[in-house]
Amino acid sequence: MFTREEEIRRIGEGFLARTLPKAEWSHAAHFAATLWLMRHQPGRDLPREMPGLIRAYNEATGGVNSDTEGYHETITQASLRAARAELARHGAQVPLHQIVNVLMASPLGRSGWLLDYWSKDLLMSAAARREWRAPDLKPLPF
């Protein structure tokens, strides 16, 4: 659970600067960085820019972007949609740390939430890692 806006800012800025320790790049941190970018850098075209940002962060922290690890296009684009819907639901007055906490307490907080919408075979495929693949089980609710 996050308790202060400073925590979210540190994650967002650390992600952009590629200085956030890899051990801190958790499921919650992915959403925290995304929500921070959406609120504090609203001019960014995140569906277009986030792939490069994540790939660069992965490489800067010793990670690899391949057909089996690192950046995943379908997960990123679905998560961006989920984060945008959650941010809109709460409005500009609600502190980001509270929004991240609510999101993490929801079904989206489970690291496997996407498996409610995609079969494991499709979601874990190299094709879904490389480019957007629509859900094959049921449509996203947002």
N, C-alpha and C positions, 0 to 999 in steps of 0.2 A: 504494500500500500504506500502510495506517495502522500506526503504531508505538506509539501510546499511547492509553489510554482518554480522555485529555483531548481528543484530536482528535474523538472521537465525541461526547463531551459538548458540545463547542463547536458542532458541527453541529446536534445536537438542540436545544439551548437557543437557538441563533441562528435556527433554523427557527421555533420557537414564538414567539420575540420579534420575528420578521420582520426581523432584523438581519443574517442570513447574507447575504453578498454574492451577488447573482444568479449571478455567474461561478463560484461555488463550488457551486451547486445542480446537481450532476452526477448521473449514474445511481448512482454509489457513495454520494453524499450522501443521495439518497432512501432507500436501504436503511439507511444509518447512522442517519439520523434516526428511521426507523421502528423499527429494532431498539432504539435508545436509549429511545424512548417505551414500547415493549413491556416492556422490563426495568425502567425507572425510574419509569414511571407506569402500572403494570399495571391500575389501576382505570379507565383510559380505555376507552371503547368505540370503538376505532379504525375499524372498518368504518363506523360512523355519524359519527364526529367528523373523520376525516381529510379528507373532501371539503371541509369548511369551512376547515380549517387550511391546506390547499394553496391553495385559492382566495384566501384572505386573504394568504398569503405571496406568491403570484403578483402580486396587485394592489399590495401594499406595495413590491415590487421593480420596478414598472413594467410588469408583464405584463398580459395580457388573458386572460380566461376566455371562450371562445366555442366555436362548433361546429367550429372549425378549429385552435385553439391553446389552451394553458393546461391547465386541469384536464381529466383523462380518467378517468371512473368505472371503466371496465372494466380499464384498466391499473392503477389504484390498488387495486382490490379483489383482483385477481390477485396483485399484488406484496405486499399484506398477507398473503395466504395463504402465499406463498412465504417471506416473512420469518418468519412464525410457525412454519412447519415447520422452518426452519433453526435458529431459536433453540431450539426443543424438541429438536432433534437433538443440540445441543451441551451443553445444560444450563446451570445458573446459575453454575457455577464457571469457565467459559471466558470470558475477557475479550472484550468486544464488539468491540474492534478486530481480534482474531483471527477472530471469526465473520464480520465484514464482509469480511475478506481472503479467507477460504475461499469465501464466497458469490461474491465478485467473480471468483475463479479458476474458478468452476463455470460451467456453461452459463447460469445466471441472471445472470452478470456481463456477458453480451453484451446490449447495449441492444435487440437484436431478438429476444430469447429468446421473447417472446410469439407470434412468428410461427410457432413450432413447433406452436402450439395453435389459433391463429386465422388465418383467411385475412386477407390485407392489406386487402381490401375491407371486410370486417366490422370489423376492429379499428380501421381509420381512419375509419369512418363516424361521422357526427354522432350517430347513435343510441347507438353504443358509448361515445362520449365523454360523453353525457348520462346513461346508465344502464347497469347491468350487462347484458352480453350473454355468454351461455355460449360456450365455445370451439366452433368448428364443424369443426375438423380432428381433434382428439383431446382427451380429458379431461385436466385438470390432474392431475399425480401426487400432489398434496397436498391 
